[in-house]
Amino acid sequence: MSVSIGAQSSGGAKKARIEIIPLIDVIFFLLATFVLFTLALNKIKSIPVDLPQAAATPSAFSADDDMVVLQVSEVGTAYWNKEPISTAEIPRRLLDYKATTTVPRVLVSGDDKARHGDAVRALDEVRKAGITQVSIETAFRATGR
């Protein structure tokens, strides 16, 4: 009784097979080479920029500065150094402040629900008054604080 082996055909010759695993390895190698080559072609051009350094203290302004804090609230009112005022009073107060202070400085702030347009209007009034040293507070501040 004769038993035939799976790799041999009935005539005794071996069948040719295509192995796919080495082919996949070669394709991945070519793909990785192509990606690395194309990345090497892109030359990144940049301009050196000197960025400002942060102050060593947590606040850039100390409490003894005669800086005005102008805060806009969500209901459309404003606060001038924690004193509630109407938004119509802002231009007059800014002009008086500029006339009485040698170096006028204003910090524009808003509470957490203030409208963007109200804060922009306050910034416009500061610009119209001719005050050039203006800061915008980005940290949370409760209304009237």
VMD Tcl script that draws the C-alpha trace (Angstrom):
set ca {
  {0.00 0.00 0.00}
  {1.42 3.40 -0.98}
  {0.66 6.64 0.79}
  {1.23 9.96 -1.00}
  {2.69 12.92 0.90}
  {0.81 16.26 0.73}
  {3.72 18.20 -0.84}
  {3.98 15.77 -3.72}
  {1.48 15.48 -6.50}
  {0.31 12.20 -7.84}
  {3.18 12.23 -10.38}
  {5.78 12.70 -7.65}
  {6.75 16.34 -8.58}
  {6.40 19.15 -6.01}
  {3.89 21.97 -6.66}
  {5.20 25.53 -6.62}
  {3.72 27.81 -3.94}
  {3.98 31.57 -3.53}
  {4.88 32.52 0.03}
  {3.08 35.78 0.95}
  {4.81 36.53 4.29}
  {8.19 37.56 2.79}
  {6.32 39.61 0.19}
  {4.49 41.58 2.93}
  {7.80 42.20 4.73}
  {9.36 43.61 1.56}
  {6.33 45.86 0.90}
  {6.43 47.27 4.45}
  {10.16 47.89 4.13}
  {9.62 49.79 0.88}
  {6.77 51.79 2.43}
  {8.85 52.77 5.47}
  {11.77 53.75 3.23}
  {9.49 55.88 1.06}
  {7.96 57.66 4.10}
  {11.36 58.42 5.63}
  {12.70 59.63 2.30}
  {9.76 62.01 1.73}
  {10.07 63.38 5.27}
  {13.74 64.12 4.65}
  {12.81 66.19 1.58}
  {10.77 68.72 3.61}
  {13.09 71.32 5.07}
  {11.51 73.31 7.86}
  {12.36 76.98 7.70}
  {11.82 79.09 10.77}
  {12.51 82.55 12.07}
  {14.14 82.94 15.49}
  {11.81 84.81 17.87}
  {12.72 86.24 21.25}
  {9.74 85.52 23.49}
  {9.13 87.57 26.64}
  {9.91 85.92 29.96}
  {7.32 85.61 32.71}
  {7.71 87.68 35.85}
  {9.04 85.93 38.93}
  {6.04 87.08 40.98}
  {2.61 85.57 40.35}
  {1.16 89.00 39.61}
  {2.81 91.45 37.24}
  {1.27 94.36 39.12}
  {1.61 94.92 42.83}
  {-1.17 96.23 45.03}
  {0.53 99.58 45.66}
  {0.45 100.58 41.97}
  {-2.06 103.27 41.16}
  {-3.49 101.11 38.39}
  {-7.23 101.15 37.80}
  {-9.15 97.88 37.57}
  {-12.06 98.30 35.16}
  {-14.33 95.27 35.40}
  {-17.34 94.58 33.19}
  {-20.14 92.44 34.57}
  {-22.77 90.31 32.89}
  {-25.63 92.73 33.60}
  {-23.94 95.56 31.69}
  {-22.61 97.47 34.67}
  {-18.97 98.21 35.33}
  {-16.74 98.41 38.39}
  {-14.06 101.06 38.84}
  {-11.69 99.67 41.48}
  {-14.55 97.65 43.04}
  {-16.91 100.66 42.93}
  {-20.03 100.02 40.81}
  {-20.52 102.56 38.03}
  {-22.61 102.73 34.88}
  {-20.98 102.07 31.55}
  {-21.78 105.66 30.52}
  {-19.40 106.91 33.25}
  {-16.39 104.99 31.89}
  {-15.18 107.63 29.34}
  {-15.35 110.50 31.86}
  {-13.58 108.50 34.56}
  {-10.83 107.43 32.16}
  {-10.20 111.02 31.03}
  {-10.10 112.23 34.67}
  {-7.74 109.38 35.58}
  {-5.42 110.17 32.67}
  {-5.37 113.88 33.60}
  {-4.47 113.20 37.25}
  {-1.94 110.36 36.80}
  {1.50 110.64 35.27}
  {1.56 107.06 33.95}
  {-2.05 105.84 33.68}
  {-2.46 102.07 33.68}
  {-5.73 100.18 33.29}
  {-6.52 96.52 33.89}
  {-9.66 95.49 31.99}
  {-11.41 92.52 33.50}
  {-14.72 90.74 33.24}
  {-16.64 88.38 35.43}
  {-17.23 84.82 34.25}
  {-20.51 85.66 32.46}
  {-19.66 89.09 31.01}
  {-20.40 89.59 27.35}
  {-17.48 89.87 24.98}
  {-18.92 93.00 23.36}
  {-19.05 94.86 26.70}
  {-15.37 94.11 27.36}
  {-14.45 95.26 23.85}
  {-16.39 98.49 24.36}
  {-14.47 99.08 27.60}
  {-11.18 98.50 25.74}
  {-12.31 100.95 23.04}
  {-13.02 103.60 25.67}
  {-9.54 103.10 27.14}
  {-8.05 103.52 23.66}
  {-10.15 106.64 22.99}
  {-8.92 108.15 26.26}
  {-5.36 107.77 24.99}
  {-4.18 105.36 27.69}
  {-1.53 103.11 26.20}
  {-0.66 100.88 29.16}
  {-3.58 98.47 29.14}
  {-3.73 94.92 30.45}
  {-6.45 92.33 30.03}
  {-7.02 89.94 32.88}
  {-7.50 86.34 31.81}
  {-7.97 84.79 35.24}
  {-11.38 84.35 36.87}
  {-12.50 87.26 38.99}
  {-15.84 87.35 40.81}
  {-18.15 90.28 40.08}
  {-17.04 93.46 41.84}
  {-13.77 92.01 43.19}
}
mol new
graphics top color blue
foreach p $ca { graphics top sphere $p radius 0.5 }
foreach p [lrange $ca 0 end-1] q [lrange $ca 1 end] { graphics top cylinder $p $q radius 0.2 }
display resetview
